[in-house]
Amino acid sequence: MSKRPITVAYGDGIGPEIMEATLKILEAGGAQIEPEVIVIGEKKYAEGFSSGIEDSSWESLNRTKVFLKAPITTPQGGGFKSLNVTIRKTLDLYANVRPCMSYHPIITTKNPVMDCVIIRENEEDTYAGIEYQQTQEVAQCLKLITKPGSEKIIRFAFEYAKTYNRKKVSCFSKDNIMKMTDGLFHKIFDEVAKEYPDIQTDHYIIDIGSARLADTPERFDVIVTENLYGDIISDIAAQVTGSVGLGGSANIGQDFAMFEAVHGSAPDIAGKNIANPSGLLLGAIQMLVYIGQSEAANRIHNAWLKTLEDGILTVDLYKEGIHKKKVNTTEFAQAVIDNLGQKPSILKPVHYSSGNNKKIEGKYTMTQKAKKVLVGVDVFLDWDEADRNPNVLGKLLEPIATQNIKFHKISNRGTKVYPHGNPATFCTDHWRCRFVTDKFQIPTTYDEIIELTQKIHSLNLEIIKTENLYTFDGKLGFSVLQGE
Ligand code: NAI
């Protein structure tokens, strides 16, 4: 077999130690790979690359299309972009796959039966990174959930379940509150699920879903969820298995893939040769399956399980009196190498088949277009007058109208405060003032909206932004005010 070129980054903190250990195990285990090393992270930020990566590294990634990456330290403070987010978005790595396993009775865990895979949307949600400070008191982060993004990740989750013979896919969202964004995600989940009648499905509101995942993980198999929720629950799940040091992660896109550990660069233990290389190794094993080297993946994964079973563990997992030997990073790697060819007898051995490297595709297919009609505008104001009495602002805005649009209501932090607001409602300096056509039924034009905003501006009111209000096939494309 000819060697497969892959791009490798040793990363920061414990990165170089665990990468060295991982590559040594891969080589001894018969992985046919040819690493091309790139330097990213702290050193590059220090050289002035604000996203932590330079052009020549992108060339390597574009050539090999497969990236094995050790953790990197994200610099604190403004001006720096998270390199992880940059790489995921630039290479369209929309699916983050995080298997979470308990290794009972070897590794101490409160939940002995856990074997689930979290599939997290990797590009959208609040991680689009679109944020504004709009007034003295109010900052905003845009949560973007798209049809293509949701359909791609949800379809990926079902295809993953099929490929790995998993029985159930659970969707986690918060659509009882965010009816448009999370509602869209849940709706697409229900639609895509119909195409996979052999796979069971269910849906959990994220709060109770997370609680159940921490308490009774055995009820879950594959979980698909949005970016932020997935980020949080995969750390919870990794911790429930016994250590964040055990989590490996794959970031998959249409043409590119990146494999890494779930944990970060652990600066507190860097340079001591005590870090557990298992998370990165498990990420690398997913990489071997992805590039069609499942035999090597089986050999290495089983040798690793056997090493756990032998009680040879790094300090994060080792328990005096229970396990046999506390080892450092290098010694752990050597123990795995010494076990190559062996299988565990207490833990379940793994078996990746050549079919597991089938490209899992999260296609986007739904294209039907609805009739979109402009029916009004929300005008957001920065207003800090008259003790923030909504009735004063309401009286100012009430007369403002154009031929088709007239004043409707004012809300503050989403809650209706005018007309007939409750004096108990706390008001910030950030006001949403809604102007609409009659019963949202009559179409208006953008020219009318400009005319309306000019009238508001002429009252010396500070407009910080406007948001057009549309209907789609007659259905409201915006949330109604809380308390309306
Ligand atoms: P962390 O995951 O690096 O460390 C959390 C705790 O877990 C620490 O006590 C650490 O010693 C321990 N730990 C982590 N990995 C371990 C291992 N392999 N073996 C033994 N113990 C291990 O999280 P933290 O401290 O919040 O972040 C440190 C840096 O890593 C930050 O700059 C953060 O931005 C970055 N980070 C990078 C990631 C990546 O490159 N994918 C992911 C998460 C964080």
Residues whose N, C-alpha, C, O or C-beta is under 5 A from the ligand:
A	BS01	NAI	A70 P71 I72 T73 T74 N84 G245 A261 V262 H263 G264 S265 A266 P267 D268 I269 A275 N276 P277 D316
